[in-house]
């Protein structure tokens, strides 16, 4: 592996750095965006149970904020539910925007890696071919086999850039889709909370 990196020239080192960063982002986001962590299905029924038992105090709200992204959204709404439906909805929307920003953390970087690494690979190939033909101009054609080997080495960076960019792009699109699904789920849970607390829904299961 080190010989391949060495053959590709200095451009291979930024590509290696990009590959490590992409792997770290993908692993961290797959762990952070687990539905069971972001959107626990038992949380809204638990909140409704606390509300009916008059147990929603400051301690419970702090617990909700720290429990999950959905809990942070619901806690914002619960803090303002006595001020009316519209104020409660606005607080839920504000909290939702903050949670969305957190869910999308590092995804812009992953998308940038997917876009930049092919260009970096192409840059390395251009430099490599320039180096090969500079040798030809000074020493003549010499050995055609050696010339072909030099060009093959120059193409290493393009192959490396594409090898990093393709999975990075696929995971970027997948993770963006997961964030969208989670946001839709949180919006549904937040709407249920508004309806329950303002008398339009009797319980967390939606029975009238």
C-alpha positions in Angstrom: 0.0 0.0 0.0 2.8 2.4 0.9 4.5 1.7 -2.5 1.2 2.6 -4.3 1.0 5.9 -2.3 4.6 6.7 -3.0 4.2 5.9 -6.7 1.2 8.3 -6.9 3.3 11.3 -5.7 2.5 14.0 -3.2 -1.2 14.3 -4.3 -1.8 10.8 -2.8 -1.3 12.2 0.8 -4.2 14.6 0.6 -6.3 11.8 -0.9 -5.4 9.5 2.0 -6.4 12.3 4.4 -9.7 12.7 2.6 -10.4 9.0 2.7 -9.8 8.9 6.5 -12.0 11.9 7.0 -14.8 10.4 4.8 -14.7 7.1 6.8 -14.8 8.9 10.1 -17.8 11.0 9.0 -19.7 8.1 7.6 -19.1 6.0 10.7 -20.0 8.8 13.1 -23.2 9.8 11.2 -24.4 6.2 10.8 -24.2 5.9 14.6 -25.6 9.3 15.4 -28.6 9.0 12.9 -29.9 5.7 14.3 -33.7 6.0 14.3 -33.8 4.5 17.8 -31.6 7.3 19.1 -33.1 10.2 17.1 -36.8 9.2 17.1 -37.6 6.9 20.0 -41.1 5.6 19.5 -41.9 5.3 23.2 -41.0 8.9 24.0 -44.3 10.6 23.1 -46.4 8.1 25.1 -44.1 8.7 28.0 -44.5 12.4 27.8 -48.3 12.1 27.6 -48.2 9.9 30.7 -46.2 12.5 32.6 -48.6 15.2 31.4 -51.7 13.3 32.6 -50.1 12.6 36.0 -49.0 16.3 36.3 -45.3 15.3 36.4 -43.9 17.6 33.7 -41.6 19.7 35.8 -38.2 21.3 35.1 -36.4 18.0 35.8 -38.5 16.1 33.3 -37.9 18.8 30.6 -34.1 18.7 31.2 -34.3 14.9 30.8 -36.2 15.3 27.5 -33.6 17.8 26.1 -30.8 15.4 26.9 -32.6 12.2 25.9 -32.7 12.6 22.1 -33.2 15.1 19.3 -37.0 14.4 19.4 -36.9 15.0 23.1 -35.2 18.3 22.6 -38.0 19.3 20.2 -40.8 18.1 22.4 -39.3 19.9 25.5 -39.3 23.2 23.6 -43.0 22.8 22.8 -43.8 21.7 26.4 -42.0 24.7 27.8 -44.4 27.1 25.9 -47.6 25.1 25.7 -49.4 27.3 28.2 -48.9 30.3 25.9 -51.3 28.9 23.2 -51.2 26.7 20.2 -49.4 29.1 17.8 -46.6 30.0 20.3 -46.1 26.3 21.0 -45.9 25.5 17.3 -43.4 28.3 16.7 -41.2 27.0 19.6 -41.4 23.5 18.1 -40.3 24.9 14.7 -37.4 26.8 16.1 -36.2 23.7 18.0 -36.7 21.6 14.9 -34.4 23.9 12.9 -31.7 23.6 15.5 -32.0 19.8 15.6 -31.9 19.6 11.8 -28.6 21.6 11.9 -27.2 19.0 14.3 -28.5 16.1 12.3 -26.8 17.4 9.2 -23.5 18.0 11.0 -20.4 17.0 8.8 -22.6 16.0 5.8 -21.5 19.1 3.9 -17.9 18.1 4.4 -18.7 14.6 3.1 -20.3 16.0 0.0 -17.3 18.3 -0.5 -15.0 15.3 -0.3 -17.0 13.5 -2.9 -16.7 16.5 -5.2 -13.1 17.4 -4.6 -11.3 14.0 -4.6 -11.8 13.2 -8.3 -10.3 16.6 -9.2 -7.4 16.0 -6.9 -6.8 12.7 -8.5 -6.9 14.3 -12.0 -4.5 16.9 -10.8 -2.1 14.2 -9.6 -2.4 12.5 -13.0 -1.7 15.7 -14.9 1.4 16.3 -12.8 2.5 12.7 -13.3 2.1 12.8 -17.1 3.9 16.1 -17.2 6.8 14.5 -15.3 6.8 11.5 -17.7 6.9 13.6 -20.8 9.5 16.0 -19.3 11.7 12.9 -19.0 11.0 12.0 -22.7 11.9 15.5 -23.9 15.3 15.3 -22.2 16.2 11.6 -22.7 14.2 10.6 -25.8 11.7 7.8 -26.0 14.2 5.3 -24.5 12.3 2.2 -23.3 8.6 2.2 -24.3 7.9 -0.2 -21.5 9.3 2.2 -18.9 7.2 5.0 -20.5 4.1 3.0 -20.2 4.9 2.2 -16.6 5.3 5.9 -15.9 2.0 6.7 -17.4 0.3 3.9 -15.4 1.8 5.3 -12.2 0.5 8.7 -13.1 -3.0 7.3 -13.4 -2.9 6.0 -9.8 -4.1 9.3 -8.4 -7.2 9.3 -10.7 -8.1 5.8 -9.6 -7.6 6.7 -6.0 -9.7 9.9 -6.2 -12.6 8.0 -7.9 -12.3 5.2 -5.3 -12.9 7.7 -2.5 -15.4 9.9 -4.3 -17.9 7.2 -5.4 -18.6 5.7 -1.9 -18.5 9.2 -0.4 -21.2 10.4 -2.8 -23.4 7.3 -2.2 -23.2 7.6 1.6 -23.8 11.3 1.4 -27.0 10.8 -0.5 -28.1 8.0 1.8 -27.5 10.0 4.9 -29.3 13.0 3.5 -32.2 10.8 2.8 -32.1 9.4 6.4 -32.1 12.9 7.8 -35.2 13.8 5.7 -37.0 10.7 7.0 -36.2 11.5 10.6 -37.3 15.1 10.3 -40.6 14.0 8.8 -41.0 11.6 11.8 -40.2 14.4 14.3 -42.7 16.7 12.6 -45.4 14.1 13.0 -44.6 13.5 16.7 -44.5 17.3 17.4 -47.9 17.7 15.7 -49.4 14.9 17.8 -48.1 16.7 20.9 -49.7 20.0 19.9 -53.0 18.2 19.2 -52.9 16.3 22.5 -52.1 19.3 24.7 -54.7 21.5 23.0 -57.6 19.1 23.1 -57.7 17.8 19.5 -56.3 14.4 20.3 -57.0 12.4 23.5 -53.9 10.3 23.7 -50.5 9.4 22.1 -52.1 6.7 20.0 -54.3 9.2 18.2 -57.7 7.9 19.5 -60.5 10.4 19.6 
